[in-house]
Amino acid sequence: AQIIAHHRPSAFLLENVKNLQRHDKGRTFATIVNVLRNELGYEIHHRVINSAPWVPQKRERIFIVGFKKGSKFDFDRLVVPEENPKLGSILDPHESVDPKYTLTAHLWNYLKGYKEKHNAKGNGFGYSLFGPDDVARTLSARYFKDGSEVLIAQPRKRPRRLTPRECARLMGFRHVDGSDYRIPVSDTQAYRQFGNAVVVPVVNSVAQLMRPHILAAFQRRQ
């Protein structure tokens, strides 16, 4: 709110976790909308978007679009792909993946024990195992710790975690020609950064929906 109040942009786009809408029984989100709409004077639109039609990951995030002047922006016009990509589209062949990404026997036994303990208590905590025909859970910044939220099954081997390169693809970080980005940081930093990132093709689709309204707002400022 302070940044928007200072710069007074013609339009802005905010993103946050889906549960923002329910936090404190909805009061937190109501406060955010009230500040943006009534204190700062912006027209506000919001929608929860699942990334699964764009990438093989179920990642639900709330997007908030604001315009300083009235617009005909409509989130219902968002172009959502009809395809549902699977993990096989972003995974490297098993034989080409460095063995260091395969879980150690100690970690694998720990994760299995942890899941069994919580299953006995009737809750769903624990690792998740996926194959090439599946869609992954949400990738998080804690992935560097044990990779338990998205483990990849391997034939006749213990499961492995995703490589940083596969995490990049899972988040949609690819050049327009389909080639991969260079990753100049350590694996730990890469896992943290991709887990904290937005899904690039989802944001691109929202941006394309905003584009004519941004151009119209810019023209009004001339």
Buried (B, 14 or more C-beta within 10 A) or exposed (E): EEEBEEEEBBBBBBBBEBEBBEBEEEEBBEEBBEBBEEEBEBBBBBBBBBBBBBBBBEBEBBBBBBBBBEBEBEBEEBEEEEEEBBBEEBBBEBEEBEEEBBBEEEBBEBBEEBBEEEEEEEEEEBBBBBEBEBBBBBBBEEBBEBBBBBBBBBEEEBBBBBBBBBBBBBBBBBEEEEEEEEBEEEBEEBBBBBBEBBBBBBBBBBEEBBEEBBEBBEEEEE
